Amino acid sequence: MSGSMANSFDINFSDDNFADLKVRLQNTRWPSQLSDLTTGWEYGTDMSLLKKLVQYWTTEYDWRRQEAYINTALPQYTMRVQGLRMHFVHKRSSNPRAAVLVIIHGWPGSFFEFHKILSPLTEPQDHGGRASDAFHVIAPSMPGYGFSEAPKKRGFDTSEVARIIHQLMLQLGYTDYAAQGGDWGALVARSLGAMFPQHCHSVHMNMPVAMMSSAQLSKTIDVASLSEGELKNLKDMARFAVEETGYQKIQASKPQTLAYGLTDSPVGLCAWIVEKFRAWSDCDGDVLSVFTMDELLNNVMIYWISNCIASSVRLYYESMPTMPGTHENGGVRLRKTYVTVPCGFAVFPHELSKPPRSAVAMSCNLVHWREFQRGGHFAALEQPQALVADIRDFFHSVAPNSTPKAPPSSL
């Protein structure tokens, strides 16, 4: 590995802390729940499902086995970057000519999301691909997430996250790389392409973003030109904005108040996170049909062990006001954030953000767009083979034959 300041890192949750966790789980004070709920999830996390998870967590979940698996499957390191201790997964391919790819998670995910795609990306010949499809992969925990140190100053938004990750790549010796991400990771990846095009040569995202408000979107696009599918997607996005953004509003306005409860109660933390895995995945209402209990709890454990829930949700407070579409000068901001390098999108049907392709193309050099039949917000866990295939196709076939493109003069 390049970068002499990188230190090997293994997760090692102490026995004392694990004993404390078990006591907290066993002493949970459960809230009341209406007896006539039709689905169990109308008011939030279903108690029967949560109790099932907590029972498993307390009696059957083998954290030491999961910890060993994570440490083996996801080789981890830490490095100081611009004053912050950054945690990251770094796995080099056996192919010395492999391309370099940084993949970035979001909330409420973590680097663990990539445990199914890391080996297919680094050693494709072992997973039905060609050796020439290989990548050297870096998967950082964003600052304030997992085992990366939390920022200590105000205003640390997604562009600041991008600056830190770019510097991490340079310190590792990677001056030419590609970026991929979903959720906040999509915003960070596109920021890397917009801010550092001389280094980040192409960007792939599994969450399409139009980078404008709903009002701006309605004024900008020709609704009559949209397909039935695109119109349905707009209706779904409008419904999501009304019914499913309560978490976003509190995390973007009073993150510290929320953090007290989630930091102190592992069951509260689990309920807050798992509800999103159910609502945002393509699971037909049954979260355990897509994710195993071990996968759900491993992700929750990363938040619990690292005590990062406060700093992770604070990213909403810092980032929402600076996103294009939240100010009257949105057109100016949109031009400033236009991504000139080639951009590709893997569009999964249960994704939260599915603006029309024409709207997405206004903010980036869109050269690749592929829609899938199944999958949701957590594509690396839900549809790992499809995501890997699209990443390979874009970075090895489409992007190399595409050129940078200036923003439209109308912006």
KEKE-3310 file (N, C-alpha, C; in steps of 0.2 Angstrom, whole numbers, plus 5000, padded with zeros to 4 digits):
npx = (5004:5002:5007:5014:5009:4998:4989:4986:4970:4959:4942:4938:4929:4927:4926:4920:4912:4903:4896:4890:4882:4873:4866:4859:4851:4843:4837:4828:4815:4800:4789:4772:4760:4748:4734:4727:4734:4736:4746:4757:4768:4764:4765:4778:4793:4789:4784:4784:4793:4804:4806:4809:4821:4829:4828:4835:4847:4851:4852:4857:4864:4881:4893:4907:4910:4905:4913:4925:4923:4921:4933:4941:4936:4935:4948:4955:4960:4968:4971:4978:4971:4971:4970:4960:4957:4955:4945:4946:4942:4953:4958:4968:4969:4974:4978:4990:4988:4975:4961:4958:4947:4936:4923:4908:4899:4882:4870:4858:4869:4885:4903:4901:4891:4897:4902:4898:4902:4915:4925:4921:4924:4938:4944:4938:4939:4937:4924:4916:4919:4931:4949:4954:4944:4946:4947:4957:4951:4945:4936:4930:4925:4914:4919:4915:4907:4905:4921:4929:4935:4925:4921:4926:4921:4909:4899:4903:4900:4894:4903:4915:4917:4920:4932:4941:4941:4946:4959:4963:4964:4975:4985:4987:4993:4986:4983:4975:4959:4942:4925:4912:4895:4881:4866:4871:4884:4883:4881:4894:4902:4899:4903:4917:4920:4916:4924:4937:4941:4953:4959:4949:4942:4930:4912:4901:4885:4872:4861:4851:4852:4844:4848:4841:4827:4810:4801:4809:4812:4799:4797:4807:4807:4799:4784:4775:4783:4788:4789:4777:4782:4792:4783:4776:4787:4790:4778:4780:4791:4786:4776:4785:4792:4782:4777:4788:4799:4801:4812:4822:4820:4821:4834:4840:4838:4837:4848:4856:4847:4840:4850:4853:4844:4846:4860:4860:4852:4852:4842:4833:4842:4843:4830:4828:4837:4834:4821:4822:4830:4820:4810:4816:4821:4819:4809:4796:4789:4794:4807:4816:4817:4826:4837:4848:4847:4859:4866:4858:4860:4874:4877:4870:4878:4890:4887:4884:4895:4905:4900:4894:4882:4877:4886:4885:4871:4872:4877:4867:4861:4872:4873:4861:4857:4866:4864:4861:4846:4840:4841:4837:4846:4848:4851:4863:4871:4869:4876:4889:4891:4891:4895:4908:4915:4913:4898:4889:4874:4866:4850:4839:4823:4816:4822:4825:4826:4822:4822:4818:4828:4832:4832:4842:4853:4855:4864:4875:4888:4880:4882:4879:4865:4856:4842:4835:4826:4823:4827:4834:4837:4849:4859:4871:4870:4857:4856:4869:4876:4871:4874:4888:4891:4886:4894:4907:4904:4902:4914:4924:4920:4911:4914:4928:4927:4921:4920:4925:4913:4907:4896:4879:4875:4864:4863)
npy = (4994:5011:5026:5029:5032:5025:5015:4998:4992:4984:4980:4979:4976:4978:4966:4971:4982:4975:4968:4978:4982:4971:4971:4983:4980:4969:4976:4984:4997:4995:5004:5008:5001:5003:4993:4989:4991:4990:4986:4986:4994:5007:5018:5019:5009:4992:4984:4970:4965:4971:4967:4954:4955:4960:4950:4940:4947:4947:4933:4925:4930:4931:4941:4941:4932:4938:4950:4945:4941:4953:4960:4951:4950:4963:4972:4984:5001:5015:5033:5049:5063:5078:5083:5074:5058:5046:5032:5017:5005:4996:4987:4980:4974:4958:4961:4971:4981:4986:4997:5012:5014:5023:5020:5025:5026:5030:5037:5027:5019:5010:5006:4993:4989:4986:4973:4962:4966:4969:4959:4954:4966:4968:4956:4950:4940:4929:4929:4927:4937:4947:4947:4960:4968:4973:4982:4992:4995:5007:5011:5022:5026:5039:5055:5056:5045:5028:5022:5033:5049:5062:5077:5093:5106:5118:5118:5107:5100:5090:5093:5096:5083:5077:5084:5079:5065:5065:5070:5059:5050:5055:5054:5041:5038:5038:5047:5047:5042:5034:5037:5031:5030:5030:5037:5049:5046:5047:5061:5065:5058:5064:5077:5075:5073:5085:5095:5090:5087:5084:5074:5065:5055:5050:5047:5036:5033:5026:5033:5043:5061:5077:5089:5100:5110:5104:5113:5120:5110:5107:5118:5118:5106:5098:5092:5086:5079:5068:5050:5037:5030:5039:5049:5042:5040:5053:5056:5046:5052:5064:5059:5052:5064:5070:5059:5052:5059:5064:5060:5066:5079:5081:5077:5087:5098:5097:5088:5085:5084:5072:5063:5060:5050:5040:5037:5032:5021:5005:4998:5008:5015:5004:5003:5015:5014:5002:5004:5012:5004:4995:5003:5009:4999:4986:4977:4973:4975:4966:4966:4956:4948:4952:4957:4948:4945:4946:4954:4966:4969:4969:4981:4991:4988:4994:5007:5008:5003:5012:5024:5034:5040:5053:5062:5057:5060:5073:5077:5080:5092:5100:5099:5100:5114:5119:5113:5113:5120:5123:5136:5153:5157:5145:5142:5147:5140:5128:5128:5130:5117:5108:5093:5089:5078:5061:5054:5041:5031:5019:5014:5009:5002:5004:5015:5030:5043:5047:5056:5063:5057:5068:5079:5076:5076:5089:5093:5087:5078:5067:5051:5038:5027:5016:5006:4995:4980:4975:4980:4992:5006:5002:4996:4989:4979:4973:4970:4965:4959:4964:4978:4977:4973:4984:4994:4989:4989:5003:5010:5003:5002:5012:5025:5027:5030:5042:5060:5074:5087:5103:5114:5117:5132:5138:5137)
npz = (5000:4996:5005:5019:5031:5034:5045:5050:5054:5065:5070:5087:5099:5116:5129:5141:5136:5128:5137:5144:5133:5132:5144:5143:5132:5138:5148:5141:5140:5134:5122:5121:5109:5096:5095:5084:5072:5054:5047:5055:5053:5051:5060:5062:5067:5068:5082:5085:5075:5079:5092:5089:5082:5093:5102:5095:5094:5107:5111:5101:5091:5086:5089:5090:5080:5069:5069:5067:5054:5047:5049:5042:5029:5025:5023:5034:5038:5045:5044:5046:5040:5035:5048:5054:5059:5048:5044:5033:5021:5011:4998:4987:4970:4963:4950:4944:4935:4938:4938:4948:4961:4972:4983:4991:5005:5013:5023:5032:5032:5030:5029:5029:5020:5008:5008:5000:4987:4986:4984:4971:4964:4965:4962:4949:4940:4947:4949:4938:4929:4919:4921:4917:4921:4934:4949:4960:4976:4987:5002:5011:5028:5030:5037:5054:5053:5057:5061:5058:5062:5070:5062:5069:5067:5062:5048:5040:5027:5013:5002:5010:5015:5003:5000:5010:5007:4994:4998:5005:4995:4988:4998:4999:4987:4975:4962:4951:4948:4950:4955:4966:4972:4983:4990:5003:4998:4985:4982:4987:4979:4966:4969:4970:4957:4952:4959:4958:4944:4937:4944:4948:4937:4932:4937:4945:4950:4961:4965:4957:4955:4953:4957:4960:4967:4970:4965:4956:4947:4942:4934:4925:4917:4903:4906:4898:4889:4896:4900:4905:4915:4920:4925:4935:4943:4948:4955:4965:4971:4976:4985:4994:4999:5006:5015:5020:5025:5038:5047:5040:5042:5056:5058:5051:5057:5072:5076:5088:5098:5095:5095:5109:5114:5104:5106:5119:5119:5113:5107:5103:5094:5084:5080:5074:5063:5056:5052:5041:5032:5029:5023:5013:5005:4992:4997:4998:5010:5019:5028:5031:5021:5012:5019:5030:5048:5054:5045:5046:5060:5061:5054:5062:5074:5070:5071:5085:5092:5088:5092:5084:5080:5083:5076:5063:5059:5060:5048:5040:5045:5042:5028:5021:5020:5010:4998:4981:4975:4987:4988:4982:4972:4965:4951:4949:4959:4954:4942:4946:4952:4942:4934:4925:4921:4914:4918:4926:4929:4939:4940:4952:4955:4967:4973:4982:4976:4960:4948:4932:4918:4909:4918:4927:4918:4917:4927:4925:4916:4908:4903:4904:4908:4916:4919:4931:4936:4949:4966:4977:4988:4995:4986:4985:4994:4991:4978:4973:4962:4950:4952:4953:4940:4932:4937:4932:4918:4915:4920:4913:4900:4895:4901:4897:4884:4883:4884:4893:4897:4895:4906:4902:4893:4897:4911)
capx = (5000:5006:5005:5017:5006:4992:4990:4981:4965:4954:4937:4939:4924:4929:4921:4916:4907:4898:4892:4885:4876:4868:4862:4855:4846:4839:4833:4824:4808:4796:4784:4765:4759:4741:4732:4723:4737:4734:4753:4762:4773:4761:4767:4785:4795:4784:4787:4785:4799:4810:4807:4812:4828:4832:4829:4841:4853:4853:4853:4860:4869:4888:4896:4914:4911:4904:4918:4931:4922:4922:4940:4945:4933:4936:4954:4954:4966:4967:4976:4977:4970:4969:4969:4955:4958:4950:4945:4944:4944:4958:4959:4971:4968:4980:4980:4993:4985:4968:4959:4957:4940:4934:4916:4907:4892:4878:4866:4861:4874:4892:4907:4899:4887:4901:4905:4897:4904:4922:4929:4920:4927:4945:4946:4933:4940:4934:4917:4912:4922:4938:4954:4954:4938:4948:4949:4959:4946:4945:4930:4931:4920:4914:4920:4909:4904:4910:4927:4932:4934:4920:4923:4925:4919:4903:4899:4907:4895:4897:4909:4920:4918:4924:4939:4944:4942:4951:4966:4965:4967:4982:4990:4988:4997:4981:4981:4970:4954:4935:4922:4905:4892:4874:4864:4876:4890:4882:4883:4901:4906:4898:4907:4924:4920:4915:4929:4944:4941:4960:4960:4943:4940:4923:4908:4895:4880:4866:4855:4851:4850:4844:4852:4836:4821:4804:4798:4813:4811:4793:4798:4812:4806:4793:4780:4772:4788:4790:4786:4773:4787:4795:4778:4775:4793:4789:4773:4783:4795:4782:4774:4790:4793:4776:4776:4794:4805:4801:4819:4827:4818:4823:4841:4843:4836:4839:4851:4858:4841:4839:4856:4854:4841:4849:4866:4860:4848:4854:4835:4831:4846:4841:4823:4828:4840:4831:4815:4825:4831:4813:4806:4820:4823:4814:4808:4789:4787:4797:4814:4821:4817:4831:4843:4848:4847:4866:4868:4855:4864:4881:4877:4869:4884:4896:4885:4884:4902:4909:4896:4894:4875:4876:4890:4882:4865:4874:4879:4860:4861:4877:4873:4855:4856:4871:4863:4857:4839:4838:4842:4834:4851:4849:4854:4871:4874:4869:4882:4895:4892:4890:4901:4910:4918:4908:4894:4884:4869:4862:4843:4835:4816:4814:4827:4821:4826:4821:4820:4819:4835:4833:4833:4848:4858:4856:4869:4881:4889:4877:4884:4877:4859:4853:4837:4834:4819:4823:4832:4832:4842:4855:4860:4877:4867:4851:4858:4876:4879:4869:4878:4895:4891:4885:4901:4912:4902:4903:4921:4929:4918:4908:4918:4935:4926:4918:4925:4922:4908:4905:4889:4875:4875:4857:4863)
capy = (5000:5018:5030:5026:5034:5021:5010:4993:4993:4979:4981:4975:4978:4975:4962:4975:4986:4970:4966:4984:4982:4966:4974:4988:4976:4965:4981:4989:4998:4995:5009:5005:5001:5002:4985:4988:4993:4985:4983:4986:4999:5014:5023:5018:5003:4987:4981:4963:4964:4974:4962:4948:4957:4961:4943:4937:4950:4945:4926:4920:4934:4930:4947:4939:4929:4944:4955:4942:4941:4960:4961:4947:4952:4970:4975:4991:5005:5022:5037:5055:5067:5085:5083:5069:5051:5043:5024:5015:4999:4996:4981:4980:4968:4955:4964:4977:4987:4988:5004:5014:5016:5024:5019:5029:5024:5035:5036:5025:5013:5010:5003:4986:4988:4984:4967:4958:4968:4970:4954:4954:4971:4967:4949:4949:4933:4923:4930:4927:4943:4946:4951:4967:4972:4973:4988:4993:4998:5011:5012:5026:5028:5046:5058:5056:5039:5022:5023:5039:5054:5067:5084:5097:5113:5119:5118:5101:5097:5085:5096:5095:5076:5076:5086:5074:5059:5067:5070:5053:5046:5057:5052:5034:5038:5038:5053:5046:5038:5035:5037:5028:5031:5030:5041:5054:5044:5049:5068:5066:5056:5069:5083:5073:5074:5092:5099:5088:5083:5082:5068:5060:5056:5048:5046:5032:5034:5022:5037:5049:5067:5082:5095:5106:5109:5101:5119:5122:5104:5108:5124:5117:5100:5098:5087:5082:5074:5063:5044:5035:5028:5045:5053:5039:5042:5060:5055:5043:5056:5068:5055:5051:5070:5071:5054:5048:5063:5066:5058:5071:5086:5082:5077:5093:5104:5096:5082:5084:5081:5065:5059:5058:5044:5035:5036:5029:5015:5001:4997:5014:5015:4999:5004:5021:5012:4996:5006:5015:4998:4992:5008:5011:4993:4983:4971:4971:4976:4961:4968:4950:4944:4955:4957:4944:4948:4947:4960:4972:4970:4972:4989:4994:4988:4999:5014:5008:5003:5019:5030:5039:5042:5060:5065:5055:5063:5080:5079:5083:5099:5104:5098:5102:5121:5121:5109:5116:5119:5125:5144:5156:5157:5138:5141:5149:5135:5122:5129:5129:5110:5104:5088:5089:5072:5057:5051:5035:5030:5013:5016:5004:5004:5006:5021:5036:5049:5045:5061:5061:5057:5074:5083:5074:5078:5096:5095:5082:5075:5060:5046:5031:5027:5009:5004:4988:4978:4974:4983:4998:5011:4999:4992:4984:4973:4970:4968:4966:4957:4969:4984:4976:4972:4990:4998:4987:4991:5010:5012:5000:5002:5018:5031:5028:5032:5048:5065:5080:5091:5109:5115:5121:5139:5141:5137)
capz = (5000:4996:5011:5025:5037:5035:5050:5050:5059:5066:5075:5093:5104:5122:5133:5146:5132:5125:5143:5145:5128:5133:5150:5140:5128:5142:5152:5137:5142:5128:5122:5119:5102:5095:5094:5078:5066:5049:5045:5060:5052:5049:5065:5063:5067:5070:5088:5084:5071:5083:5097:5086:5081:5099:5105:5092:5096:5114:5113:5096:5087:5088:5087:5089:5073:5064:5070:5063:5047:5044:5049:5037:5022:5023:5026:5036:5039:5047:5042:5048:5034:5037:5055:5056:5059:5043:5043:5027:5018:5006:4995:4980:4966:4961:4944:4945:4931:4939:4939:4955:4963:4979:4984:4997:5008:5015:5030:5038:5030:5033:5024:5029:5014:5002:5009:4995:4981:4987:4980:4964:4961:4965:4958:4944:4937:4952:4950:4932:4925:4916:4925:4915:4924:4941:4953:4967:4980:4993:5004:5017:5032:5029:5043:5058:5052:5059:5064:5056:5067:5068:5062:5075:5066:5059:5041:5037:5023:5008:4999:5014:5015:4997:5001:5014:5004:4989:5001:5007:4989:4986:5002:4997:4981:4970:4959:4945:4951:4949:4961:4965:4978:4984:4996:5003:4994:4978:4982:4988:4973:4961:4972:4969:4950:4950:4962:4956:4938:4935:4947:4948:4930:4930:4942:4945:4956:4961:4967:4953:4958:4949:4960:4960:4971:4966:4961:4950:4943:4938:4930:4921:4913:4900:4908:4892:4886:4901:4899:4910:4921:4923:4928:4941:4948:4951:4960:4970:4975:4979:4991:4998:5002:5011:5020:5023:5026:5045:5049:5037:5045:5062:5058:5048:5062:5079:5077:5094:5103:5093:5097:5116:5114:5100:5109:5125:5119:5107:5104:5099:5088:5080:5077:5069:5057:5053:5049:5035:5028:5027:5019:5007:5001:4988:5001:4998:5017:5023:5028:5032:5015:5008:5023:5036:5054:5055:5041:5049:5066:5059:5052:5069:5078:5069:5074:5092:5094:5087:5095:5079:5078:5083:5071:5057:5058:5059:5041:5037:5047:5038:5021:5018:5017:5005:4992:4975:4975:4993:4988:4976:4967:4963:4945:4950:4962:4949:4937:4950:4954:4936:4934:4918:4919:4912:4924:4924:4934:4940:4943:4954:4955:4974:4975:4984:4971:4953:4944:4925:4915:4906:4923:4929:4913:4917:4931:4925:4909:4909:4897:4905:4912:4916:4924:4933:4938:4956:4970:4981:4990:4997:4980:4986:4998:4989:4971:4972:4955:4946:4954:4951:4932:4930:4938:4927:4911:4915:4921:4908:4893:4893:4903:4893:4877:4884:4885:4898:4894:4899:4908:4897:4893:4900:4918)
cpx = (5004:5003:5008:5014:4999:4994:4984:4976:4960:4948:4938:4935:4925:4924:4916:4910:4902:4894:4887:4880:4871:4864:4857:4849:4841:4835:4829:4817:4805:4790:4777:4765:4751:4740:4729:4727:4736:4741:4758:4768:4770:4763:4775:4787:4791:4788:4788:4791:4805:4811:4811:4819:4832:4833:4835:4847:4856:4855:4857:4865:4876:4892:4904:4915:4910:4910:4924:4930:4923:4929:4944:4942:4934:4942:4954:4960:4964:4973:4974:4976:4967:4967:4964:4958:4953:4951:4943:4946:4948:4960:4962:4970:4975:4983:4983:4991:4978:4967:4958:4950:4938:4926:4914:4899:4888:4875:4860:4865:4881:4896:4905:4895:4891:4904:4904:4900:4912:4927:4928:4923:4934:4947:4940:4933:4938:4927:4913:4914:4929:4943:4955:4949:4940:4949:4953:4954:4947:4938:4930:4925:4920:4916:4914:4905:4908:4916:4932:4930:4929:4923:4922:4923:4913:4904:4902:4902:4898:4903:4915:4922:4922:4931:4944:4946:4947:4958:4968:4968:4974:4987:4991:4991:4992:4980:4976:4965:4947:4932:4915:4902:4884:4872:4869:4882:4889:4883:4890:4905:4905:4902:4915:4925:4920:4921:4936:4944:4948:4962:4955:4940:4933:4919:4902:4891:4874:4860:4855:4848:4850:4847:4848:4830:4815:4801:4802:4812:4805:4793:4802:4811:4799:4789:4777:4777:4790:4786:4781:4777:4790:4789:4777:4781:4792:4783:4776:4787:4791:4779:4779:4792:4788:4776:4782:4800:4805:4808:4823:4826:4821:4831:4844:4842:4838:4842:4854:4853:4840:4844:4856:4850:4844:4856:4866:4856:4849:4847:4833:4835:4844:4834:4824:4832:4836:4824:4817:4827:4825:4810:4810:4822:4818:4813:4800:4786:4790:4805:4819:4821:4823:4838:4843:4848:4854:4868:4865:4859:4871:4882:4875:4875:4889:4894:4886:4891:4906:4906:4896:4887:4875:4880:4887:4876:4867:4875:4873:4860:4866:4876:4867:4854:4861:4869:4859:4850:4836:4839:4839:4839:4853:4853:4861:4874:4875:4875:4888:4896:4891:4896:4902:4913:4912:4905:4889:4880:4866:4856:4839:4828:4813:4819:4822:4820:4827:4819:4821:4826:4837:4835:4840:4854:4859:4862:4875:4882:4887:4879:4881:4871:4856:4848:4836:4827:4818:4828:4830:4838:4849:4857:4866:4875:4862:4853:4865:4879:4877:4873:4885:4895:4890:4891:4906:4910:4904:4910:4925:4927:4915:4912:4924:4933:4922:4923:4921:4918:4907:4898:4885:4875:4869:4858:4866)
cpy = (5006:5021:5027:5028:5030:5016:5004:4993:4987:4981:4976:4978:4975:4971:4966:4979:4981:4968:4972:4984:4977:4968:4979:4985:4972:4970:4986:4990:5000:5000:5005:5005:5000:4995:4984:4991:4988:4982:4982:4991:5006:5019:5023:5011:4998:4984:4974:4961:4966:4969:4956:4949:4957:4954:4939:4940:4948:4938:4922:4924:4934:4936:4945:4936:4934:4949:4952:4942:4948:4961:4957:4949:4959:4973:4982:4994:5012:5026:5044:5059:5073:5086:5078:5062:5048:5035:5023:5008:5000:4989:4982:4973:4965:4957:4970:4983:4988:4995:5005:5016:5017:5024:5022:5028:5031:5034:5032:5019:5014:5007:4995:4984:4985:4977:4962:4960:4969:4965:4953:4960:4971:4961:4947:4942:4927:4924:4931:4933:4941:4950:4958:4971:4974:4981:4987:4997:5001:5012:5015:5026:5036:5049:5059:5050:5033:5024:5029:5045:5059:5073:5088:5104:5113:5119:5113:5098:5092:5087:5095:5088:5074:5078:5082:5068:5060:5067:5063:5049:5048:5055:5044:5033:5037:5045:5053:5041:5039:5035:5034:5029:5031:5034:5047:5053:5047:5057:5069:5064:5061:5075:5081:5075:5081:5096:5097:5084:5081:5076:5062:5060:5053:5046:5041:5032:5029:5026:5043:5055:5072:5088:5101:5105:5106:5107:5120:5116:5105:5113:5122:5111:5101:5092:5083:5078:5068:5056:5043:5034:5034:5049:5049:5040:5048:5060:5052:5047:5061:5065:5054:5058:5072:5066:5051:5053:5066:5065:5064:5078:5087:5081:5083:5099:5103:5089:5080:5081:5074:5061:5057:5051:5039:5033:5031:5022:5011:4999:5003:5016:5010:5000:5010:5019:5007:4999:5009:5009:4995:4997:5009:5005:4990:4976:4969:4971:4971:4962:4962:4946:4947:4955:4952:4948:4950:4954:4967:4974:4972:4979:4993:4994:4993:5005:5014:5008:5009:5025:5036:5042:5049:5064:5063:5058:5071:5082:5082:5090:5103:5104:5101:5109:5123:5117:5113:5115:5121:5133:5146:5156:5150:5137:5142:5143:5129:5122:5127:5121:5106:5099:5087:5082:5067:5054:5046:5034:5023:5015:5010:5006:5006:5012:5026:5042:5046:5051:5059:5062:5064:5079:5082:5076:5085:5098:5091:5080:5068:5056:5039:5031:5020:5008:4997:4986:4977:4978:4990:5002:5008:4994:4987:4978:4970:4967:4968:4964:4962:4976:4983:4976:4979:4995:4996:4990:4999:5012:5009:5000:5009:5024:5032:5031:5039:5054:5070:5084:5097:5110:5118:5128:5142:5141:5144)
cpz = (5000:5002:5017:5031:5039:5040:5049:5056:5059:5071:5081:5099:5111:5125:5138:5142:5130:5131:5144:5139:5130:5139:5147:5136:5133:5146:5148:5140:5135:5128:5121:5112:5101:5093:5087:5072:5061:5046:5050:5059:5051:5054:5066:5064:5071:5077:5088:5081:5076:5089:5095:5085:5088:5103:5102:5094:5103:5115:5107:5092:5090:5085:5086:5082:5068:5064:5066:5056:5044:5044:5044:5030:5020:5027:5028:5038:5042:5045:5044:5041:5036:5044:5058:5055:5054:5043:5036:5025:5012:5003:4988:4976:4964:4954:4945:4941:4932:4940:4947:4956:4970:4979:4991:4999:5010:5022:5028:5037:5033:5028:5024:5023:5009:5003:5004:4988:4981:4983:4973:4960:4960:4962:4954:4941:4941:4953:4943:4927:4922:4921:4923:4918:4931:4943:4959:4971:4986:4995:5011:5021:5032:5036:5047:5058:5054:5063:5062:5061:5065:5067:5068:5074:5062:5051:5037:5033:5018:5004:5003:5015:5009:4997:5005:5011:4998:4992:5003:5001:4987:4991:5001:4990:4975:4967:4953:4947:4949:4955:4960:4972:4978:4990:4997:4999:4987:4977:4983:4982:4967:4963:4970:4961:4948:4953:4960:4950:4935:4938:4947:4941:4928:4937:4941:4951:4955:4965:4962:4957:4953:4951:4960:4964:4967:4962:4955:4945:4939:4933:4924:4915:4909:4902:4903:4889:4890:4899:4905:4916:4924:4927:4935:4946:4951:4956:4966:4974:4979:4985:4996:5002:5007:5017:5023:5024:5033:5048:5047:5040:5052:5062:5055:5052:5069:5080:5084:5099:5101:5095:5104:5116:5111:5103:5115:5124:5112:5103:5100:5093:5082:5076:5072:5063:5053:5049:5042:5030:5025:5022:5013:5002:4997:4991:5001:5006:5022:5023:5028:5026:5010:5012:5028:5042:5056:5051:5044:5056:5065:5058:5058:5073:5077:5071:5081:5095:5094:5090:5091:5077:5078:5077:5064:5055:5057:5052:5038:5039:5043:5031:5018:5015:5012:4998:4987:4976:4982:4994:4982:4971:4965:4956:4945:4953:4958:4944:4940:4952:4948:4936:4927:4916:4918:4919:4922:4930:4933:4943:4945:4956:4962:4977:4977:4979:4964:4948:4936:4922:4913:4912:4926:4925:4914:4922:4931:4917:4909:4902:4898:4910:4911:4921:4925:4936:4945:4959:4972:4982:4992:4992:4981:4990:4995:4982:4969:4965:4950:4946:4951:4943:4929:4931:4933:4920:4911:4915:4915:4901:4891:4894:4899:4886:4877:4885:4890:4894:4898:4901:4902:4898:4897:4908:4921)
residu = (MET:SER:GLY:SER:MET:ALA:ASN:SER:PHE:ASP:ILE:ASN:PHE:SER:ASP:ASP:ASN:PHE:ALA:ASP:LEU:LYS:VAL:ARG:LEU:GLN:ASN:THR:ARG:TRP:PRO:SER:GLN:LEU:SER:ASP:LEU:THR:THR:GLY:TRP:GLU:TYR:GLY:THR:ASP:MET:SER:LEU:LEU:LYS:LYS:LEU:VAL:GLN:TYR:TRP:THR:THR:GLU:TYR:ASP:TRP:ARG:ARG:GLN:GLU:ALA:TYR:ILE:ASN:THR:ALA:LEU:PRO:GLN:TYR:THR:MET:ARG:VAL:GLN:GLY:LEU:ARG:MET:HIS:PHE:VAL:HIS:LYS:ARG:SER:SER:ASN:PRO:ARG:ALA:ALA:VAL:LEU:VAL:ILE:ILE:HIS:GLY:TRP:PRO:GLY:SER:PHE:PHE:GLU:PHE:HIS:LYS:ILE:LEU:SER:PRO:LEU:THR:GLU:PRO:GLN:ASP:HIS:GLY:GLY:ARG:ALA:SER:ASP:ALA:PHE:HIS:VAL:ILE:ALA:PRO:SER:MET:PRO:GLY:TYR:GLY:PHE:SER:GLU:ALA:PRO:LYS:LYS:ARG:GLY:PHE:ASP:THR:SER:GLU:VAL:ALA:ARG:ILE:ILE:HIS:GLN:LEU:MET:LEU:GLN:LEU:GLY:TYR:THR:ASP:TYR:ALA:ALA:GLN:GLY:GLY:ASP:TRP:GLY:ALA:LEU:VAL:ALA:ARG:SER:LEU:GLY:ALA:MET:PHE:PRO:GLN:HIS:CYS:HIS:SER:VAL:HIS:MET:ASN:MET:PRO:VAL:ALA:MET:MET:SER:SER:ALA:GLN:LEU:SER:LYS:THR:ILE:ASP:VAL:ALA:SER:LEU:SER:GLU:GLY:GLU:LEU:LYS:ASN:LEU:LYS:ASP:MET:ALA:ARG:PHE:ALA:VAL:GLU:GLU:THR:GLY:TYR:GLN:LYS:ILE:GLN:ALA:SER:LYS:PRO:GLN:THR:LEU:ALA:TYR:GLY:LEU:THR:ASP:SER:PRO:VAL:GLY:LEU:CYS:ALA:TRP:ILE:VAL:GLU:LYS:PHE:ARG:ALA:TRP:SER:ASP:CYS:ASP:GLY:ASP:VAL:LEU:SER:VAL:PHE:THR:MET:ASP:GLU:LEU:LEU:ASN:ASN:VAL:MET:ILE:TYR:TRP:ILE:SER:ASN:CYS:ILE:ALA:SER:SER:VAL:ARG:LEU:TYR:TYR:GLU:SER:MET:PRO:THR:MET:PRO:GLY:THR:HIS:GLU:ASN:GLY:GLY:VAL:ARG:LEU:ARG:LYS:THR:TYR:VAL:THR:VAL:PRO:CYS:GLY:PHE:ALA:VAL:PHE:PRO:HIS:GLU:LEU:SER:LYS:PRO:PRO:ARG:SER:ALA:VAL:ALA:MET:SER:CYS:ASN:LEU:VAL:HIS:TRP:ARG:GLU:PHE:GLN:ARG:GLY:GLY:HIS:PHE:ALA:ALA:LEU:GLU:GLN:PRO:GLN:ALA:LEU:VAL:ALA:ASP:ILE:ARG:ASP:PHE:PHE:HIS:SER:VAL:ALA:PRO:ASN:SER:THR:PRO:LYS:ALA:PRO:PRO:SER:SER:LEU)
# end
